């Protein structure tokens, strides 16, 4: 998110000069401004202040599932669409995958629960494959 976007979205008290000073560590925002920034970024104050590390948010063995993608796939399956109708972003390609974008509405769950979703998606994928193009 650009400083310009943040400044325009949050308005008074969030000038580009202030944002630059905060980012550069020259000055610190007030608690109220820090709270508004955290809300805009969808982060906790602990995270924003650097007190929460990724390891504390993403426990080993947990899986992140994109709820929006899952809902979209379910919707396509229920409406009788074919695999060719799915957006490219929902198709998994072979290859190495060590990073992923954090989805808009993530679900963090145990591996077993994610495997249950994976099996359901496999069934939906097979349904799509059987549909005529």
DRENDO-1510 file (C-alpha; in Angstrom, 1 decimal, always signed):
<recs>
REC; n; res; u; v; w
REC; 1; UNK; +0.0; +0.0; +0.0 .
REC; 2; UNK; +1.5; +3.3; -1.0 .
REC; 3; UNK; +2.0; +6.3; +1.4 .
REC; 4; UNK; -0.2; +8.3; -1.0 .
REC; 5; UNK; -3.0; +5.7; -0.6 .
REC; 6; UNK; -2.6; +5.7; +3.2 .
REC; 7; UNK; -2.6; +9.5; +3.4 .
REC; 8; UNK; -5.7; +9.8; +1.3 .
REC; 9; UNK; -7.6; +7.0; +3.0 .
REC; 10; UNK; -6.9; +8.1; +6.6 .
REC; 11; UNK; -6.9; +11.9; +5.9 .
REC; 12; UNK; -6.1; +14.5; +8.5 .
REC; 13; UNK; -3.0; +13.8; +10.5 .
REC; 14; UNK; -1.6; +11.4; +8.0 .
REC; 15; UNK; +0.3; +13.7; +5.7 .
REC; 16; UNK; +2.9; +12.2; +3.3 .
REC; 17; UNK; +5.6; +14.0; +5.4 .
REC; 18; UNK; +4.3; +12.4; +8.6 .
REC; 19; UNK; +4.2; +8.9; +7.0 .
REC; 20; UNK; +7.7; +9.3; +5.8 .
REC; 21; UNK; +9.0; +10.4; +9.2 .
REC; 22; UNK; +7.3; +7.4; +10.8 .
REC; 23; UNK; +8.6; +4.9; +8.3 .
REC; 24; UNK; +12.1; +6.4; +8.6 .
REC; 25; UNK; +12.0; +6.2; +12.4 .
REC; 26; UNK; +12.5; +9.9; +12.8 .
REC; 27; UNK; +9.2; +10.3; +14.6 .
REC; 28; UNK; +6.5; +8.0; +16.1 .
REC; 29; UNK; +2.8; +8.2; +15.5 .
REC; 30; UNK; +0.4; +8.7; +18.4 .
REC; 31; UNK; -1.4; +5.7; +19.8 .
REC; 32; UNK; -4.6; +6.8; +18.1 .
REC; 33; UNK; -2.8; +7.1; +14.7 .
REC; 34; UNK; -1.0; +3.8; +15.3 .
REC; 35; UNK; -4.4; +2.1; +16.0 .
REC; 36; UNK; -5.9; +3.6; +12.8 .
REC; 37; UNK; -2.9; +2.4; +10.7 .
REC; 38; UNK; -3.1; -1.1; +12.2 .
REC; 39; UNK; -6.9; -1.2; +11.3 .
REC; 40; UNK; -6.1; -0.1; +7.8 .
REC; 41; UNK; -3.5; -2.7; +7.3 .
REC; 42; UNK; -5.6; -5.4; +9.1 .
REC; 43; UNK; -2.9; -6.0; +11.6 .
REC; 44; UNK; -2.7; -6.1; +15.4 .
REC; 45; UNK; -0.9; -3.4; +17.3 .
REC; 46; UNK; +1.5; -6.1; +18.5 .
REC; 47; UNK; +2.3; -7.0; +14.9 .
REC; 48; UNK; +2.6; -3.4; +13.9 .
REC; 49; UNK; +5.0; -2.7; +16.8 .
REC; 50; UNK; +7.1; -5.7; +15.8 .
REC; 51; UNK; +6.2; -7.7; +18.9 .
REC; 52; UNK; +4.5; -10.5; +17.1 .
REC; 53; UNK; +6.7; -12.7; +14.9 .
REC; 54; UNK; +5.5; -14.8; +12.0 .
REC; 55; UNK; +6.2; -18.0; +14.0 .
REC; 56; UNK; +3.6; -17.0; +16.6 .
REC; 57; UNK; +1.0; -16.4; +13.9 .
REC; 58; UNK; +1.7; -19.4; +11.7 .
REC; 59; UNK; +2.2; -22.4; +13.9 .
REC; 60; UNK; +4.2; -25.3; +12.5 .
REC; 61; UNK; +2.0; -27.8; +10.8 .
REC; 62; UNK; -0.8; -25.4; +10.2 .
REC; 63; UNK; -2.1; -24.7; +6.7 .
REC; 64; UNK; -3.4; -21.4; +5.3 .
REC; 65; UNK; -6.5; -21.8; +3.1 .
REC; 66; UNK; -7.9; -19.1; +0.9 .
REC; 67; UNK; -11.6; -18.9; +2.0 .
REC; 68; UNK; -12.5; -16.7; -1.0 .
REC; 69; UNK; -11.0; -19.1; -3.5 .
REC; 70; UNK; -12.7; -22.1; -1.8 .
REC; 71; UNK; -16.1; -20.3; -1.9 .
REC; 72; UNK; -15.5; -19.4; -5.6 .
REC; 73; UNK; -14.6; -23.0; -6.5 .
REC; 74; UNK; -17.7; -24.3; -4.7 .
REC; 75; UNK; -19.9; -21.8; -6.5 .
REC; 76; UNK; -18.5; -22.8; -9.9 .
REC; 77; UNK; -19.0; -26.5; -9.1 .
REC; 78; UNK; -22.6; -25.9; -8.0 .
REC; 79; UNK; -23.5; -23.9; -11.1 .
REC; 80; UNK; -22.3; -26.7; -13.4 .
REC; 81; UNK; -19.3; -24.8; -14.9 .
REC; 82; UNK; -16.4; -26.6; -16.5 .
REC; 83; UNK; -12.7; -26.5; -15.7 .
REC; 84; UNK; -12.2; -24.2; -18.6 .
REC; 85; UNK; -14.5; -21.6; -16.9 .
REC; 86; UNK; -12.4; -21.4; -13.8 .
REC; 87; UNK; -10.1; -18.3; -13.5 .
REC; 88; UNK; -6.4; -19.1; -14.1 .
REC; 89; UNK; -5.7; -18.0; -10.5 .
REC; 90; UNK; -7.6; -21.0; -9.2 .
REC; 91; UNK; -5.7; -23.6; -11.2 .
REC; 92; UNK; -2.7; -25.2; -9.5 .
REC; 93; UNK; +0.2; -25.9; -11.8 .
REC; 94; UNK; +2.9; -28.4; -11.3 .
REC; 95; UNK; +6.2; -27.1; -10.0 .
REC; 96; UNK; +7.8; -25.8; -6.8 .
REC; 97; UNK; +5.8; -23.7; -4.5 .
REC; 98; UNK; +7.5; -22.3; -1.4 .
REC; 99; UNK; +5.7; -19.0; -1.1 .
REC; 100; UNK; +2.1; -17.8; -1.5 .
REC; 101; UNK; +0.3; -14.5; -1.2 .
REC; 102; UNK; -1.7; -14.1; +2.0 .
REC; 103; UNK; -5.4; -14.3; +0.9 .
REC; 104; UNK; -8.0; -11.6; +1.7 .
REC; 105; UNK; -9.9; -14.0; +4.0 .
REC; 106; UNK; -7.5; -16.7; +5.2 .
REC; 107; UNK; -8.3; -19.6; +7.4 .
REC; 108; UNK; -5.6; -21.1; +9.5 .
REC; 109; UNK; -6.3; -24.8; +10.4 .
REC; 110; UNK; -4.8; -28.1; +11.4 .
REC; 111; UNK; -3.4; -30.2; +8.6 .
REC; 112; UNK; -6.1; -32.8; +8.9 .
REC; 113; UNK; -8.8; -30.3; +8.3 .
REC; 114; UNK; -7.0; -28.9; +5.3 .
REC; 115; UNK; -6.7; -32.5; +3.9 .
REC; 116; UNK; -10.4; -32.8; +4.2 .
REC; 117; UNK; -10.8; -29.6; +2.1 .
REC; 118; UNK; -8.1; -31.0; -0.3 .
REC; 119; UNK; -10.2; -34.2; -0.8 .
REC; 120; UNK; -13.3; -32.2; -1.4 .
REC; 121; UNK; -11.5; -30.0; -4.0 .
REC; 122; UNK; -10.1; -33.1; -5.7 .
REC; 123; UNK; -13.7; -34.3; -6.1 .
REC; 124; UNK; -14.8; -30.9; -7.5 .
REC; 125; UNK; -11.8; -30.9; -9.8 .
REC; 126; UNK; -12.8; -34.3; -11.2 .
REC; 127; UNK; -16.4; -33.0; -11.6 .
REC; 128; UNK; -15.0; -30.1; -13.6 .
REC; 129; UNK; -12.9; -32.4; -15.8 .
REC; 130; UNK; -16.0; -34.4; -16.7 .
REC; 131; UNK; -17.9; -31.3; -17.9 .
REC; 132; UNK; -17.7; -30.6; -21.6 .
REC; 133; UNK; -15.6; -27.6; -22.5 .
</recs>
